[in-house]
Amino acid sequence: MKVTVVGAGAVGASCAEYIAIKNFASEVVLVDIKENFAEGKAMDLMQTASLNGFDTKIVGSTNDYTKTANSDVAVITSGIPRKPGMTREELIGINAGIVKEVAQNIIKHSPNVILIVVSNPMDTMTYLAHKELGLPKNRIIGMGGALDSARFKYRLAEALECPASDVDGMVIGGHSDTGMVPLTSLATRNSVRVTEFLSDNRLDEVAAETRVGGATLTKMLGTSAWYAPGAAVSSLVHSIACDQKKMFPCSTYLEGEYGLNDLCIGVPVILGKDGIEKVVELDLAEADQKALQESAEAVKKTNSLLE
């Protein structure tokens, strides 16, 4: 299993680190446009191999996509990150050009690759990759929902005062501060609905904190977060590489599912060796279905800025 990660900044390096530590990939290639930056990150990470007990080979490349040839999975993290006060949508102008060029370079050398898009605005960048490359829709995946759901579970565990491993929950919809739809009515603690433990007001607070999870960290850190995004990506890659068929909410191209068409947005999918193997259609509460429809309209509005 060969994995390429384009963008060797904090998010990309975290992706490479978590993938390597899980020890399921034979090689991870880090690519960046900054001279020797990816090479340096790769060398630094390789010097942890004996300490962290992994055998994955990590190599760096300054914009040389020949080194990515025959990758099974490629992750696009490149683009400018958010700064405090910025929305993900404000990044569209610069990042669209970057993502388009990167995706085309990857496909040139790895025509059978499965793409995972991380760059913001993530749903629109996933849609852009879908329209530009013409690949089967199962091979283009937007990461956002997996990250948003991890943040949701963190907030649920905080509210419940329990370990995160006790909690399960999912966020669907757009990967934006207003578009996320945390499914509080379906969230559980060891198979018991969290509505048994938390009031409606507290669950509303959890949902609100989840939606601004990225913005909260950007304000605190001065840039986008990287540990949780890196971990989210590594979980998706792991499920694909090992054909685990795990369910994650991911941004995928919809053709009628959930009553939505011609956009990429976060819904639960099964991830295996072929990428997205199935879209799982949930029986949503009326309020959640309405929120998903509203989120879809917002995503389409952002997509229109590509034209």
C-alpha positions in Angstrom: 0.0 0.0 0.0 1.5 3.3 -1.2 0.0 6.6 0.1 0.8 10.1 -1.1 0.1 13.1 1.0 0.3 16.4 -0.8 1.1 19.4 1.5 3.7 18.8 4.2 2.4 21.4 6.6 1.0 20.6 10.0 -2.0 18.7 8.7 -0.1 16.8 6.0 2.7 15.9 8.4 0.2 14.7 11.0 -1.5 12.6 8.3 1.8 11.0 7.4 2.7 10.4 11.0 -0.5 8.7 12.0 -0.6 6.5 8.9 3.0 5.4 9.5 2.5 4.7 13.2 -0.5 2.4 12.3 2.0 0.4 10.2 -0.4 -0.7 7.4 1.3 1.2 4.5 4.5 0.2 2.9 5.3 3.8 1.8 4.1 7.3 2.4 5.2 10.1 0.0 5.1 13.7 1.3 4.9 16.3 -1.5 5.3 20.1 -1.0 6.2 23.0 -3.2 8.6 24.5 -0.7 12.2 23.4 -1.4 13.4 20.6 0.9 10.4 21.1 3.2 8.8 17.7 2.6 12.2 16.0 2.5 12.9 17.5 6.0 9.6 16.4 7.4 10.0 12.9 6.0 13.5 12.6 7.5 12.3 13.9 10.9 9.5 11.3 10.9 11.7 8.5 9.8 14.0 9.2 12.7 11.0 8.3 15.0 10.6 4.8 13.3 12.7 2.9 15.8 11.1 4.8 18.7 7.5 4.3 17.6 8.0 0.8 16.2 6.9 1.3 12.6 8.3 0.0 9.3 6.5 2.3 6.9 9.0 4.1 4.6 8.4 7.9 4.5 10.0 9.9 1.6 9.7 13.6 0.7 9.5 15.3 -2.6 9.7 19.0 -3.7 6.9 19.0 -6.3 8.2 15.9 -8.1 5.1 13.8 -8.7 7.0 11.0 -10.4 7.8 9.8 -6.8 4.1 9.4 -6.2 3.6 7.0 -9.1 1.3 4.1 -8.5 -0.1 5.4 -5.3 -3.2 3.5 -4.0 -4.5 6.5 -2.0 -3.6 10.2 -2.2 -4.5 12.9 0.3 -4.8 16.5 -0.7 -4.1 18.8 2.2 -2.5 21.6 0.2 -3.8 25.2 0.2 -3.8 28.1 2.5 -5.1 27.4 6.0 -7.7 29.4 7.9 -6.7 32.3 10.0 -8.7 33.7 12.9 -11.9 35.3 11.7 -11.9 33.6 8.3 -14.5 31.2 7.1 -13.6 28.1 5.1 -15.5 29.6 2.2 -13.2 32.6 2.0 -10.3 30.2 0.9 -12.1 29.1 -2.3 -10.3 31.4 -4.8 -6.7 30.4 -4.0 -7.4 26.8 -3.0 -9.5 25.9 -6.0 -6.5 26.5 -8.3 -4.1 24.6 -6.0 -6.4 21.6 -5.6 -7.1 21.3 -9.4 -3.4 21.3 -10.3 -2.5 18.9 -7.5 -5.3 16.5 -8.4 -4.3 16.4 -12.1 -0.7 15.8 -11.2 -1.6 12.9 -9.0 -3.9 11.2 -11.6 -1.2 11.6 -14.2 1.1 9.3 -12.3 -1.5 7.2 -10.4 -4.6 6.7 -12.7 -6.2 4.2 -10.3 -5.8 6.2 -7.1 -8.4 6.9 -4.5 -8.4 10.6 -3.6 -9.1 12.0 -0.1 -9.7 15.8 -0.1 -8.9 17.8 3.0 -8.4 21.3 1.6 -11.1 23.9 2.4 -13.8 24.6 1.6 -13.8 20.9 1.7 -17.2 20.0 0.2 -16.6 22.4 -2.7 -13.0 21.2 -3.3 -14.3 17.6 -3.4 -16.9 18.6 -5.9 -14.2 20.4 -8.0 -12.1 17.2 -8.0 -15.2 15.2 -9.1 -16.0 17.6 -12.0 -12.4 18.1 -13.1 -11.2 14.5 -13.1 -14.2 12.6 -14.1 -13.3 9.6 -11.9 -15.9 7.2 -10.6 -17.5 8.8 -7.6 -16.4 6.1 -5.2 -12.8 7.2 -5.7 -13.2 10.8 -4.5 -13.8 11.3 -0.8 -14.1 14.5 1.3 -12.7 14.0 4.8 -14.8 16.6 6.8 -17.5 14.5 8.4 -15.1 12.1 10.0 -13.3 15.0 11.7 -16.6 16.8 12.6 -17.9 13.6 14.2 -14.8 13.2 16.3 -15.3 16.7 17.6 -18.9 15.9 18.3 -18.0 12.8 20.3 -15.4 14.9 22.2 -18.1 17.4 23.2 -20.6 14.6 24.0 -18.1 12.9 26.3 -17.3 16.3 27.9 -21.0 16.9 28.6 -21.6 13.3 29.9 -18.4 13.4 31.9 -17.4 10.0 30.5 -14.6 8.6 28.3 -14.8 9.3 24.6 -14.7 5.5 24.0 -18.2 5.3 25.6 -19.7 7.6 23.1 -20.9 7.2 19.5 -22.3 10.0 17.3 -22.3 11.4 13.8 -22.2 14.7 12.0 -23.6 15.0 8.5 -24.0 18.0 6.2 -21.5 20.5 5.0 -18.1 21.0 6.6 -18.8 24.6 7.6 -19.6 26.5 10.8 -23.2 26.7 9.8 -23.7 23.6 7.7 -22.9 20.8 10.1 -25.8 18.7 11.3 -24.8 16.9 14.5 -27.3 14.0 14.9 -27.9 14.5 18.7 -31.1 12.4 18.6 -29.1 9.3 17.3 -26.0 9.7 19.5 -25.5 7.0 22.2 -23.5 6.2 25.3 -22.9 2.4 25.2 -26.0 1.9 23.0 -28.2 4.1 25.3 -29.4 7.3 23.6 -27.7 10.4 25.1 -31.1 12.0 25.3 -31.6 9.8 28.4 -28.7 11.6 30.1 -28.6 15.1 28.8 -31.3 17.8 28.5 -32.4 19.3 25.2 -30.6 22.6 26.2 -27.4 20.8 26.9 -27.5 18.9 23.7 -28.2 22.1 21.8 -25.0 23.5 23.4 -23.0 20.4 22.4 -24.3 20.8 18.8 -23.4 24.5 18.7 -19.9 23.8 20.1 -19.4 21.1 17.5 -20.3 23.4 14.6 -17.6 26.0 15.6 -15.1 23.4 16.6 -12.6 24.3 13.9 -13.2 28.1 14.3 -12.6 27.7 18.1 -9.2 26.1 17.5 -8.3 28.5 14.8 -8.9 31.4 17.2 -6.8 29.7 19.9 -4.0 28.5 17.7 -3.8 31.3 15.1 -4.2 28.7 12.3 -6.1 25.6 11.5 -5.9 22.5 13.8 -3.8 19.5 12.7 -3.8 16.6 15.1 -7.5 15.7 14.8 -7.6 16.3 11.0 -4.5 14.1 10.6 -6.1 11.3 12.8 -9.3 11.5 10.8 -7.5 11.1 7.5 -5.5 8.2 8.8 -8.7 6.4 9.9 -10.2 6.8 6.4 -7.0 5.6 4.7 -6.7 2.6 7.1 -10.3 1.5 6.3 -9.5 1.7 2.6 -6.1 0.0 2.8 -7.2 -2.9 5.0 -10.7 -3.2 3.4 -12.3 -2.7 6.9 -15.6 -1.5 5.5 -16.0 1.0 8.4 -18.8 3.5 8.3 -17.7 7.2 8.3 -19.6 10.4 7.4 -17.7 11.6 4.3 -18.3 14.2 1.6 -19.4 12.2 -1.5 -21.1 13.0 -4.7 -24.9 12.5 -4.4 -27.3 11.5 -7.2 -30.6 11.4 -5.4 -29.6 10.1 -2.0 -31.3 12.1 0.8 -33.2 13.9 -2.0 -30.0 15.7 -3.1 -28.3 15.9 -6.5 -25.1 17.3 -8.1 -23.2 18.2 -5.0 -20.7 16.7 -2.6 -21.8 16.7 1.1 -21.2 14.7 4.2 -23.3 11.6 4.6 -22.5 8.2 6.1 -20.6 5.8 3.8 -18.9 2.4 3.9 -15.2 2.6 3.1 -13.3 -0.4 1.7 -10.7 -1.3 -0.8 -12.6 0.4 -3.6 -13.2 3.7 -1.7 -16.8 4.5 -1.1 -18.6 1.2 -1.4 -22.0 2.3 -0.3 -23.9 5.4 0.8 -26.0 4.7 3.9 -29.3 6.4 3.9 -30.5 7.2 7.4 -34.1 7.6 8.4 -33.6 11.2 9.6 -35.9 13.1 12.0 -37.8 15.9 10.2 -35.6 18.6 11.8 -32.4 16.9 10.7 -33.6 16.4 7.2 -34.5 20.0 6.9 -31.1 21.1 8.3 -29.4 18.8 5.8 -31.4 20.4 2.9 -30.4 23.9 4.2 -26.8 22.8 4.4 -26.9 21.5 0.9 -28.2 24.9 -0.4 -25.3 26.6 1.3 -22.8 24.2 -0.3 -24.3 24.7 -3.7 -24.0 28.5 -3.2 -20.3 28.0 -2.5 -20.0 25.7 -5.5 -21.4 28.4 -7.7 -18.3 30.5 -7.0 -16.2 28.0 -9.0 -17.9 29.0 -12.2 
